[in-house]
C-alpha cells in the first residue's frame, strides 16, 4: 500500500480551498494553532458545528505525531463538548502526546476561548503506519 500526501488535507492542507488550512507551531511539548469559525462552520445558528470541533481536535492531536517523525491514522477519538462555541470566536487549539508505544500513540487536545476557558477537549489514539508503507509528500 502506498500513501501519498497531496496537500489537500481538510484540516491542514494549504491546497484545499474548502479546508480549514490550519497552521501549527510547536510550543514546548505541545502543538498549537488558532482558528476563528465562520458562518459556514455552524450547526445551529451562531454555534460552530460539533463535527468541526471534533475535526479541529483530531487534526491537532494527529499533528503531534510529526514531533516524533511518525505518520499515523486515527484509531480512536473521544470528544467532550464543554461549551457552545460561538461563530467568530477566536480559538486556540492545542494538543500533546501522553503516551507513545511502537504502534500506538495516545494524545490529548483542547480548544480554548480567548480568555483561557476550555470549550472542548479530547483524547485520541493513533495507529502508526509501519515501515512497510511508503509515504510520499508532494512538494507542489
C-alpha positions in Angstrom: 0.0 0.0 0.0 1.4 3.4 -0.9 0.2 6.6 0.8 0.7 10.0 -0.8 0.2 13.4 0.8 -1.0 15.9 -1.8 -1.6 18.9 0.5 -5.4 18.6 0.2 -6.0 17.5 3.8 -9.2 19.1 5.0 -7.6 20.2 8.3 -4.1 21.5 7.3 -3.9 21.2 3.5 -2.8 24.5 2.0 -4.0 23.5 -1.4 -7.6 22.8 -0.2 -9.6 25.9 -0.7 -12.6 24.4 1.2 -10.4 23.2 4.1 -9.6 24.7 7.4 -5.9 25.4 6.4 -4.6 25.2 9.9 -1.0 26.2 10.6 0.6 24.6 13.7 3.6 25.7 15.7 5.4 23.7 18.4 5.4 25.2 21.9 7.4 23.1 24.2 5.8 19.6 24.3 2.6 20.7 22.5 1.4 21.8 19.1 -0.8 25.0 18.8 -2.9 26.6 16.2 -5.6 29.3 16.1 -8.9 29.3 14.4 -11.9 31.6 14.0 -15.1 29.8 13.0 -17.2 31.4 10.3 -20.9 31.2 9.4 -20.3 28.3 7.1 -18.8 26.3 10.0 -22.1 26.4 12.0 -24.5 23.7 13.0 -27.2 25.6 14.9 -27.4 29.3 14.1 -24.4 31.1 15.6 -22.8 28.0 17.0 -19.9 26.0 15.5 -20.8 22.5 14.3 -19.7 19.7 16.6 -18.1 18.0 13.6 -15.8 20.9 13.0 -15.0 20.9 16.8 -14.0 17.2 16.5 -12.0 17.9 13.3 -10.0 20.7 15.0 -9.1 18.4 17.9 -8.3 15.4 15.7 -6.1 17.5 13.4 -4.2 19.0 16.4 -3.7 15.6 18.0 -2.6 13.9 14.8 -0.1 16.7 14.2 1.6 15.7 17.5 2.9 12.6 15.7 5.0 14.8 13.5 7.0 15.7 16.6 8.1 12.1 16.7 8.6 12.0 12.9 5.7 9.4 12.7 2.8 9.0 10.4 -0.4 7.6 11.7 -4.2 7.4 11.4 -6.9 8.0 14.0 -7.8 4.8 15.8 -10.0 6.3 18.5 -11.3 9.8 19.2 -13.3 10.8 22.3 -14.5 14.4 22.4 -16.0 16.2 25.4 -18.0 19.3 24.5 -18.0 21.7 27.4 -19.4 24.9 26.0 -21.1 26.0 22.8 -18.6 27.7 20.5 -20.0 30.9 19.0 -19.2 31.8 15.4 -16.5 34.5 15.1 -14.9 33.5 18.4 -11.1 33.4 18.3 -10.0 29.9 19.5 -6.7 28.3 20.4 -6.4 24.6 19.7 -3.6 22.7 21.4 -2.6 19.1 21.8 0.2 16.9 23.3 1.3 13.3 23.4 0.5 11.5 26.6 1.9 8.0 25.7 3.9 6.6 22.9 4.4 2.9 22.1 5.8 1.2 19.0 2.5 1.0 17.1 0.2 3.4 19.1 0.4 7.0 20.2 -2.1 8.4 22.8 -2.8 12.2 22.7 -5.0 14.8 24.3 -6.2 18.1 23.0 -8.3 21.0 23.9 -9.9 24.1 22.4 -9.7 27.3 24.4 -11.5 30.5 24.2 -9.5 33.8 24.2 -10.0 34.0 28.0 -8.5 30.6 28.5 -11.8 28.8 29.3 -12.0 25.3 27.9 -14.6 24.9 25.1 -13.9 21.3 24.3 -11.4 18.6 25.0 -10.5 15.2 23.5 -8.4 12.1 23.9 -7.1 10.3 20.8 -5.3 7.2 19.9 -3.3 6.9 16.6 -2.1 3.8 14.9 1.4 4.2 13.4 1.7 3.4 9.8 4.6 0.9 9.7 7.7 1.0 7.6 6.2 -1.4 5.1 4.2 1.6 3.8 5.8 4.2 1.5 4.9 7.8 2.3 5.3 10.3 -0.4 5.0 14.0 0.2 4.4 16.1 -2.9 6.3 19.4 -2.9 4.0 21.0 -5.5 
